Amino acid sequence: MALSYTYKVRNLKVKDEVNSEGVTLQNAVVQTYWTIIGTDENGNVGEWSGATPFSAATVPAGSFTAFENLEEANVIGWIENVVNNDAQYKAHIDEQLRLEISKTVETEVGGEDLPWGTPVAEPDASEGE
């Protein structure tokens, strides 16, 4: 079962971090909190929440994006890179999404919908008084 994915960033943690050049990068993202929504080929949806840490220690000052200039698509790209480059983590996420999807497609069947027909009527409580 193939899944398509949509990520949403819920929260970020930031702090001033000194990179390997000795430059202080202000409000560098050091933690992300996100939700992934997986949709199967039948349109069934499952959600799972994750958290991914980051460090700006190896980010050159010239490549750093200031917090106020961040776009969700950039942060999602960082998260996807981590998820997609860790096969075990990706498999775990897919498993969780499939479990959530299976919960949404379960249907409880009882009473008259049982395959063996109409259930026996329960006796009226007022009978026999």
N, C-alpha and C positions, 0 to 999 in steps of 0.2 A: 504494500500500500504506500504509494508516494504521497508525500505531504508538501504543501506549499506553506511558506512561513511569512509572518508579519511580526516585526518587533516593535515594542513601545517602550520608551525609556520612562520610568516612573520617578526616579530620584537620582541625584548625583551627590557625591561628597567631594569637596575641593579643599586644597591647601596650597600654600606657597611651598614650592619644592625647588631645590637647587639641582641643576642638571650637571652633566659631566664636564661642561665648559666652565662651571662655577657661576653660572647665571641663575638668578632666582626667577623662576617662572611663577607668576602670581595666579592664584586660583586654578592651579592645575587639577584636572580630574584625577582622583585617586581611587574612586569607588563608583560603580554604576549599579543601579537596581532596575531591573527590566522585566518585561513580560513577553513571552513568545506565544503567538497564536498559530497553531498548526491546523491546516484545513486539508481534509482528504479529498479524493477524486469525486466523492458523493456530496461534498459540501458540508460534511460533519466537522465540527470545530472542537478543538481542545486547547486549553491554556496551561501554561506553566510559568512560574516566576523564578528568576535567577538573579545572581549578583556576581559581578566581575570586577576585580581590583585592577588598577592600572598604576603605572609610575611614569613620571615625566623625567626621571633621572637620565635617560638616554636620548631624550628628545632635544635636538639642536634648537637653540633659540630662534633661528631663522625658520624653523618648521613648526614652531609652537603656535597654536591658535588660541587667542585670548578667550577667556570664558564668555565675555559678552558677544563674541563673534561665533560661538559654537552653534551648529545646527544639529538637530536631532539625527539627520541622515549621517553626519560625520561620526557621532557617538555610536550609532547602530553599526556602522561599518567596522569600528574598533571591536565591538562585541561579536559581530559575525565572524571576524577574523579569528578571534580566540576560540569560539565555538567550532568553527569549521576546520580549524587546524588541530583539534584534539578529538580524534576519532572516538575514544571512549566516552568523553563528555557528550559529544554529539549523539552517540547511540543512547546514552542515558536520557537525554532530553527527548529524543524521538520516542523512546519507550514510555516516558511519562505522558507525552502528548497522546500516544495511542491508547493508553489506559484511560485518560480523560475522555477521549472520543468514544471509547467503548461504553462508558457510563452514559453518554448522551444518546446512544442508539439502543440502549436496553429498554424494553417495554414490559411492564408487568401485566400479565394476563390472568384473569380470574373470573369467577362467576359464570355468566352465560357465554363468555368468550372462550371457555375451556374447550378443547377439541372433543371431549366426550359428551358435550351437550349441556342442556339446562340442568343446573344443580337441583337437588331435591329441596323442596320448600321446607323451611324450618317451621315447626309447629307454632301455632298462635299461642302466645302466653296466656290468653284469656280462656282457652279451651281447658276443660277439666275442672273449672272452679265451681 
